[in-house]
Amino acid sequence: MRLDERYVPYLQMARLYHLARLNDRWFRLDEPLVSAFVERWRPETHTFHMPFGECTITLQDVAYQLGLPVDGDYVSGCLTDFHLYIEGGRPAWQWFHELLGVLPPENQVQKFAVNYTWFQETFAECPDGADEETVRRFARAYIMMLLGTQLFADKSGNRIHIRWLPYVARLEEMGRYSWASAALAWLYRCS
């Protein structure tokens, strides 16, 4: 998905702008190198076993490489009673519709995760001349895709969980969270 310049103030506010810039234009994934590292990863110890010794990914590495904040409130993707969410006990999908202005078709949803292709097709380009509320909706969708595919991807790599609704609902507060800590914890959890 193309980074629209109108999203930049929201990404900066959320302290995720650097992460958003890490795409094919600025960063190329070296798949053979990643495969070599995967072969050397030991999930029991969260370390890479290299010829010269062991090494691991630290919080400083995550913060520096991805440009994410370390200090701040913790990020929680708690799913307890997710069907009734924090804003007045409204169903999560109603809240999704209010924040993004559209609901995905049932065939694009698996429990509380939406297929990435639907997000990409629906929010591919913010219309020219869009009002501020429309730009804000598209920025929210962009941030959900960023969180769901670059930081907290599921093993399929093609679904975006709606657990990120509470964060994108309050874009002005997103910058107060320790995204680097959450990304490192997610890495350890998924390995």
VOGU-866646 format. One line per 5 residues: number of its first residue (from 1); their letters; for each residue x, y, z of C-alpha. Coordinates in nm, 4 decimals. Each point is the difference from the previous one (the first is absolute). Layout:
NUM> A> X Y Z | ...
***
This chain:
1> MRLDE> 0.0000 0.0000 0.0000 | 0.1287 0.3415 -0.0970 | 0.0885 0.2429 0.2773 | -0.2174 0.3048 -0.0618 | 0.1603 0.3239 0.1184
6> RYVPY> -0.3274 0.0909 0.1718 | 0.0578 -0.2883 0.2464 | 0.3399 0.1280 0.1116 | -0.1271 0.2249 0.2838 | -0.1950 -0.2962 0.1439
11> LQMAR> 0.2997 -0.2321 -0.0342 | 0.2251 0.2558 0.1663 | -0.2532 0.0480 0.2783 | -0.0057 -0.3785 0.0500 | 0.3818 -0.0125 -0.0187
16> LYHLA> -0.0231 -0.2574 -0.2803 | 0.1160 0.2119 -0.2945 | 0.3454 -0.1581 -0.0211 | -0.1583 -0.3459 -0.0054 | -0.2353 0.1075 -0.2784
21> RLNDR> 0.2982 0.1066 -0.2100 | 0.1534 -0.3491 0.0195 | -0.1491 -0.1319 -0.3196 | 0.1315 -0.1079 -0.3389 | 0.0931 0.3562 -0.0870
26> WFRLD> 0.2461 0.0407 0.2882 | 0.0626 -0.3565 0.1105 | 0.0494 -0.3244 -0.1886 | -0.0492 -0.3332 0.1729 | 0.2896 -0.2388 -0.0536
31> EPLVS> -0.1930 -0.3297 0.0098 | 0.3049 -0.2325 -0.0124 | 0.1536 0.1912 0.2919 | -0.3254 -0.0207 0.1978 | -0.0168 -0.3744 -0.0713
36> AFVER> 0.3564 -0.0432 0.1240 | -0.0861 0.1828 0.3223 | -0.3192 -0.2025 0.0472 | 0.2050 -0.3199 -0.0174 | 0.2248 0.1302 0.2756
41> WRPET> -0.2818 0.1230 0.2298 | -0.0597 -0.2005 0.3184 | -0.3475 0.0796 0.1392 | 0.0747 -0.1627 0.3361 | 0.2642 0.2617 0.0764
46> HTFHM> -0.1060 0.2757 -0.2424 | 0.3502 0.0078 -0.1438 | 0.1767 -0.0463 -0.3300 | 0.2710 -0.2663 0.0105 | 0.2760 0.1416 -0.2174
51> PFGEC> 0.3498 -0.1381 -0.0749 | 0.1465 0.2686 0.2276 | -0.2465 -0.0522 0.2865 | -0.3554 0.0814 0.1006 | -0.1787 0.3277 -0.0605
56> TITLQ> -0.3528 0.1237 0.0458 | -0.2265 0.2833 -0.1046 | -0.0174 0.2625 0.2727 | -0.2473 0.2733 0.0730 | 0.2611 0.2511 -0.1115
61> DVAYQ> 0.0297 -0.1806 -0.3354 | -0.3760 0.0139 -0.0551 | -0.0217 0.3662 0.0999 | 0.2948 0.1026 -0.2173 | -0.0760 -0.2072 -0.3101
66> LGLPV> -0.3746 0.0630 -0.0089 | 0.0042 0.3499 0.1492 | -0.2507 -0.0940 0.2688 | -0.0353 0.1568 0.3442 | 0.1211 -0.1983 0.3016
71> DGDYV> -0.1387 0.2175 0.2771 | -0.3690 0.0201 0.0700 | -0.3071 -0.1983 0.0881 | -0.0156 -0.3692 -0.0741 | -0.1823 -0.1277 -0.3075
76> SGCLT> -0.2596 -0.2658 0.0710 | -0.1880 -0.2016 -0.2565 | -0.2156 -0.1650 0.2644 | -0.2903 -0.1854 -0.1550 | -0.2078 -0.0673 0.3112
81> DFHLY> -0.3655 0.0694 -0.0804 | 0.1108 0.1544 -0.3277 | -0.3475 -0.0250 -0.1472 | -0.1085 0.2730 0.2420 | 0.2543 0.2721 -0.0150
86> IEGGR> 0.1077 0.2783 0.2341 | -0.1983 0.2860 -0.1478 | -0.3364 -0.0302 0.1712 | -0.0306 -0.3749 -0.0537 | -0.0582 0.0371 -0.3740
91> PAWQW> 0.0689 -0.2998 -0.2189 | 0.3499 0.0160 -0.1497 | -0.1282 -0.0104 -0.3591 | -0.2262 0.2981 0.0612 | 0.3024 0.1878 0.1294
96> FHELL> 0.2002 -0.1132 -0.3053 | -0.2708 0.1445 -0.2254 | -0.0064 0.3301 0.1893 | 0.3797 0.0413 -0.0179 | 0.0590 -0.1152 -0.3581
101> GVLPP> -0.3366 0.0764 -0.1594 | -0.0475 -0.3452 -0.1520 | -0.0374 -0.3626 0.1038 | 0.1765 -0.2884 -0.1734 | -0.2213 -0.2668 -0.1575
106> ENQVQ> -0.0390 -0.3151 0.2098 | 0.2154 -0.2015 -0.2400 | 0.2901 0.2384 0.0755 | -0.0128 -0.0537 0.3778 | 0.1355 -0.2857 0.2088
111> KFAVN> -0.1114 0.0481 0.3617 | 0.1469 0.3424 0.0786 | 0.2484 0.0209 -0.2875 | -0.0593 0.1572 -0.3406 | 0.1740 -0.1149 -0.3171
116> YTWFQ> 0.2817 0.2336 -0.0966 | -0.1088 0.0051 -0.3640 | -0.3372 0.1488 0.1011 | 0.1767 0.2746 0.1972 | 0.2347 0.0646 -0.2898
121> ETFAE> -0.2783 0.0168 -0.2590 | -0.2341 0.2072 0.2158 | 0.2575 0.2518 0.1229 | 0.2487 -0.0074 -0.2885 | -0.0258 0.3715 -0.0758
126> CPDGA> -0.1549 0.2810 0.1936 | -0.2130 0.1990 -0.2463 | 0.1332 0.3331 -0.1242 | -0.1736 0.2867 0.1735 | -0.1101 -0.2215 0.2907
131> DEETV> -0.1166 0.1821 0.3097 | 0.1955 -0.0262 0.3268 | -0.2241 -0.2753 0.1414 | 0.0518 -0.2187 -0.3089 | 0.3767 0.0519 0.0130
136> RRFAR> -0.0100 -0.0933 0.3694 | -0.1920 -0.3214 -0.0806 | 0.2486 -0.0964 -0.2688 | 0.2894 0.0817 0.2360 | -0.1559 -0.2253 0.2648
141> AYIMM> -0.0280 -0.2829 -0.2539 | 0.3598 0.0595 -0.1111 | 0.1217 -0.0180 0.3601 | -0.1997 -0.3183 0.0636 | 0.1631 -0.1562 -0.3074
146> LLGTQ> 0.3416 0.1197 0.1165 | -0.0494 -0.1520 0.3446 | -0.1594 -0.3168 -0.1345 | 0.2526 -0.0753 -0.2733 | 0.3310 0.1560 0.1004
151> LFADK> 0.0072 -0.0124 0.3797 | -0.2528 -0.2572 0.1150 | -0.0661 -0.2270 -0.2954 | -0.1702 -0.3314 0.0565 | 0.1635 -0.3129 -0.1363
156> SGNRI> -0.2084 0.0144 -0.3168 | 0.1248 0.3509 -0.0697 | -0.3236 0.0882 -0.1763 | -0.2423 0.0974 0.2780 | -0.0333 0.3098 0.2142
161> HIRWL> -0.1459 -0.0447 0.3440 | -0.2407 0.2650 0.1205 | 0.1661 0.0036 0.3453 | 0.1626 0.3231 -0.1184 | -0.3316 0.1898 0.0029
166> PYVAR> 0.0531 0.1554 0.3452 | 0.3297 0.1464 -0.1161 | -0.1146 0.1411 -0.3334 | -0.3157 0.1322 0.1653 | 0.2222 0.2387 0.1931
171> LEEMG> 0.2670 0.0925 -0.2513 | 0.1108 0.2934 0.2144 | 0.0995 -0.2403 0.2790 | 0.1826 -0.2632 -0.2088 | 0.3357 0.1700 0.0468
176> RYSWA> -0.0031 -0.0640 0.3726 | 0.0436 -0.3777 -0.0398 | 0.3185 -0.2074 0.0034 | -0.0377 -0.1522 -0.3449 | 0.3568 -0.1361 0.0004
181> SAALA> -0.0636 -0.2056 0.3152 | -0.3210 -0.1394 -0.1464 | 0.1717 -0.0894 -0.3298 | 0.2812 -0.1825 0.1810 | -0.2462 -0.1866 0.2222
186> WLYRC> -0.2003 -0.0984 -0.3097 | 0.3165 -0.1282 -0.1688 | 0.0803 -0.2166 0.3015 | -0.3594 -0.1204 0.0291 | -0.0225 -0.1003 -0.3664
191> S> 0.3355 -0.1775 -0.0209
***
